[in-house]
Amino acid sequence: MSEQTLTRLAALRERLAQNSLDALLVSGQENRRYLSGFTAREEFPETCGMLLISRETAWLLTDFRYQEWARAEAPDYEIKIYQVSLGATLAECLGQARKIRLGFEPAYLSYRQYQRLPRDLTDAGLDVDWQAVENLVEELREVKTREELAAIRRALALTETVLGEVAALLRPGLTEAEVAWEIERRLRESGADIAFFPIVAAGPNSARPHHHPGDYRLEVGEPIIIDMGARADGYSADLTRTLILGPPDEEFRKIYRIVRQAQERAEKELKAGMDSQSADSLAREIIAGAGYAEAFGHSLGHGVGLAVHEAPSLSPLKERATTLRTGSVFTVEPGIYLTGWGGVRLEDMVLLHEDHAEVLNRAGFYEW
């Protein structure tokens, strides 16, 4: 078994013991890849497979379409191919020796699967106690290894290269959709995958943080938010810059400066051990102090890795509070969005060290 698989399984099994679980059913695709190396991605509502990890064994359960793929990429796992159904194969792996306390991931197991699988196991004569457990694998993924960091840096470098190329092509009359396609085409031609479909939001559309590019045409003097990311070796980048064609007016300059000041303060003062609400407030206080508290309605940032949105969340909400950990990678992306005018968002990625945050980006900003 590879050293990486041994390390990750050992860490997970320690968590199984801490939660009094006999086994964990892993259905999240990023969690499955992290633990096994199996890179297949879901086509909802179908699944490429699940992991069943006990304190002694590790299975990858999949069907005929993925069997060669799974055997090539997950040699450290016992591959079980569904002969009848996932439920029947799961019952075969669990056996009937004793009562099983089985953890599952409620964020990823569909309601239909949750209805079917317990019934299938009961029909097979198994006594299974199903336990919903949150973040057992996600918390392991939060702290990145040297190899993971290298992949993230490659993805970000590709992203910034393509952003520079596309920014040089912008001109009045291009539609948001045309710009988005140019981003996607160039990322794919560079040898990368896209981490997510690019956001290109121009003029008043830039007041919509997750706008879908459409037929709105770029105009001189209006903000243009571009949010994009490559994926390299499975790991994602996430980058946003706000651009403008022609000379900016005073309103754009003012909003842009406030957002940039908020971002700079957060990046300067972030450190390991800080709680996520305090981290969020570093930028939010600047924006609120300038009179735009209601115009910054999302979190300061989120983790990035195998998923473009993962732990930690730098949220102002108490129920999402967490402690920031050395070795985590996340975005710092304050924004101001004004209905009818547009918005400005600036997003960097940082690697958290014990006493500071290392900004991973090289793409610059407007300086006025």
N, C-alpha and C positions, 0 to 999 in steps of 0.2 A: 504494500500500500504506500502511496506517495506520502512524503512528509507533510505536504499541505493538507491532504485529506485526513491524515492522522491527527494533525493539530486541530483542524476544524471540528472533526467528529468528537475528539476528546473534550473540547470546550462545550460542545452541545450536550454531550452525555453528562457532563457535570451539571448542566442546567436541568436535565431530565431528573437527576437525583434530587436536586434542590426543590423541584416541583412535584416530587413523589410520582413521577410518570414512568411507566414501563416502556413506552415508545412514543414517537411523535410522527404524525402523518404530515408531510411537508407538501403543500400544493401551490405555494407562491412560486412563480417561475424564476424570479431572481434568487430566492432562497434555495430553490432546487439547484440552480447553476452554481451558486456559491459553495454548496456542500458537496456536489458531485462532479461538477465540470460539464454537465449536460446542457448544451446551448440552445436546444429547440425552444421556440417561442410559441405561445398559445395563439390559436385562432378561435376566439370565443364563439360558441359556448363549449367547444371541444377542448380537451386537455391533452398535452403531449405526454403526461405522466406525472406520477407522484413518487416521493421518497417515503419509505417507511424505515425509521431508524430506531432501533432498540438499544439497550445498554450493551448488547453483544454483537448485533448484526446490522447490516445496512443493505436495503433492497432499493432498486429502482423499478417501479411498476409502470409498464407502458404497453402499447399495442404493436401489432405487426409492422405498421408503417414506420415506426421509429426504432425497431430493434437493432439494426446495424449501426445507426447513429449512436444509440445509447451504448452499445458495446464498445464502440470506438472511443467515445469521449468519457465514459464512466467505468473504466476497467477495475476500479477499486470497489465497485458495487456488484452485488448479485442481481442480474437482470431477470426480471420476471415478466413474461409476456402474457397479456390477458388472453386466456383461452375461451372463457365464457364472458366474464365481466370483470371490472375493477373490483367489485365487492367480493366475488368468488376468489380472485387472486389474493386480495388482502386477507381473507379468511384463511387461505392456505398458509400464508406467511406467519400469521399470528398463532396458529395452532390452537389446541383446546386444553392445554395443560392446566391453566389456572385463569382466574379472573384478570383481565387486562385493563389497566388504567391508561387510556390512549389520549394523548394530546392532539389537537388539531388547530389549524390556523383559521379563525373565523373570518378574517379579512379576505381570504382567498378561496375557501371551500364554498361552493355555490349552495344555495338552499336546496336545489334538486339533489345534489350529491349528499347533502346532510340528511335528506329524507331517505335516500336509497341505501346508503352504505350501512347505517345501523341496522336496517331491516335485513340486508343481505347477511350481515354477521350473526344476527340473532337466528336467522333461518339455518345458518351453518352450525348452530349449537354453541356459539361463543358467548361468553359473559363479558361484555366490554363496557367500561365506564368511560364515556366520551367527555373530555375536558377541554374547553376552549382556553387557549393560552395565547397571549399577545406578546409579540416582539422577542421571542426566544432566539430566533436567528437574526432578526434585524439588528439587535443590539451587538451581536458579534460582528456584523458587517460594518458597523459604524466606524470602527477604528481600522484604518487602511494599512495594508502591508506595503513594503517598498515596491513590490511588483504591481500592486494595484495603483499606487501613486504614479508609477511610470506610465501606465496605460491612460490614466486621467490626464496627465500632462500632454501625452500625444494627442488625445482627443481635443484638448483645449487649443493646442498649437494649430491643428487642422482647422478648427472653428475660426480662430482669429485670422488665419490666412485667407479663408474664404470670405469672411466679413470684409476684410480690406479690399479684396477684388470686387465684391459686389458694391461696396460703398463708392468705388471709383466709377461704377457704371450708372449710378442713379442720375436720373434727369426728369424734368417735368413731363408728365404725360404717361409715364410707365404706371401700370396698375400694381396694386399690392400683390395680386396673384402672380404677376409676371416676375416680380422681385423674389417672391417666395420660391417659385420654380427655379430661378437662377441659383438661389442658395442651395436648394436640394440637389440640383444637377451637379454643381461644382463639388459639393461634399461627396457625392457618390463617385464622381470621376476621380477624386483624390484617393479613392480606395477605402473610404470610411462609410459607415452606415449613418443614418440620421438618428439622433437620440429622440427627437420628436419633430412633428411637422412645424416648420418655421412660422413664427408670428411676425407679420409685417403689418403695422397699424399706422396709417397716415392721417394727418389732419385731425378732425374731431374723433375719428376712430381710435386714436391713440389714448383716449380717455377710457378705453376698454382694455384692461390688463391682459386678457386672454382672447383678443380679437382674432377672428379667422380671416385671413387675407381674401379680399374680394376684388371687385372691379373699380374701387375708388382709385382715382389717378393722383399721383404725387404732384404737389404744387409748390412753388417757391414760397418760402417763409413759413411753412407749416412743419410741426414736429413729425418725425418718422421713427417709430419704435421698431427695432429689429431684435427679436429674441430667437436664438438659434443654438444648435448644439450638434456636434459629431459624436459618434460612438466608435471607440477603438478597442479591439479585443474585449468587447462586452461592456466597457466602462464609458460613462457619458461625460460630456461637457455641457455647460449651460452658460450662455453669455448674452447680455443685453446691452445695447448702446442706443441712444437716441440721437438721431442725425437731423440735419436741416439743409435744404437746398437754398442757396443764396444767403444774404446777410441776415442774421437773427435780429428780431426786434427786442426791445427791452423786456417784454413779458417773458419771452423764451429764455433770455439770458438770466433773468431773475430766478425763474423756476429751476432752470438747469443748475445754477450755482447752489441753490438750497439743497437740492438732491445730492449733488456732489459733496457738499460739506457734510451732510448726514452720513454718506457712505464713508468718507475719509475718517470721520470721528469713530465710527464703529470699527473700521479696519485697524485703527491705531490702538484702540482700547480693549479689544477682544482678547481673552486669555482663557486657558483651561481652568475648569472649576467654576466658571461663571454660570449662573443660572440663565436659562434661555430668555426669560422675561426681562432680566436686566440687560442682556445683549440686545434684544429688540429695542429697548428704551434708549440705547445710545444714539440711534438714528432718529427714533420717533420724537425725542425731545427737541431736536433741531428743527424738524419739520413742523411740529406743533408750535414751537416758539416763534416761527415765522408766520403763523396764522393759518396753516394748512392741515391741521390735525385730522379733519374729516376727509381730506383728499388722499390720505395714505391708509388704505383699508385692508391691506394684506400683511402677512408676516414679513419680517426683515429678510428671512432666508430659509433654506432647507438643505438637507444633506444631498450629496450627489455621489453616485457610484455605479453599481450595476443598474440601478433605477435612477431616473433623472430627478425624482423626488423620493427621498428616503430620510431616515433619521440622521441627524437631529433636526427638529423643527425649531426655528428661532421665532417663536410665536409670542404675542402679547397675552395670550389666553392662559389662565391659571391651570385649566384642565390639561393643557398640552405641555406643561412645564417640564424641563429636563435639565440636567447638568451637562455642560459642554466638556468634551473629553479630548485629551491630547491625541492627535492622529486622525481626528475627524476632518472631513472635507465638506464644506458647505458654501452656499452662496451668500453674498451680501448685496441686497437689491432693493434699496428704498425707491419710492416713487411718489409722484404727485399727479393726480388725474382730475382734470377740470372739465365737466360736461360742457359741450359746445365749443371748447377751445382745443383740448387735446391733453396729452400727458408727457411726462418725462420719467423714464426708469433707467437706472444704471446698475448693471449687475456684474460683479466680479465673483470669482471662486477663490476661497482661501483654505489653507491647511493650518489647522490649529496646533500650535506648539504650547509648551507649558506656560510661557510668559508673553506670547505674542501670536498674532495671526500673520502668516506668510501669504501675501497676495500672489496667486499663481499666474495672473494675467500679464500680458505685455501690451495689449491694445490700449491706446491712450484715450484722452478726453479733450474736449474743447477747453482752451485756456483763454479767458478774457480778463 
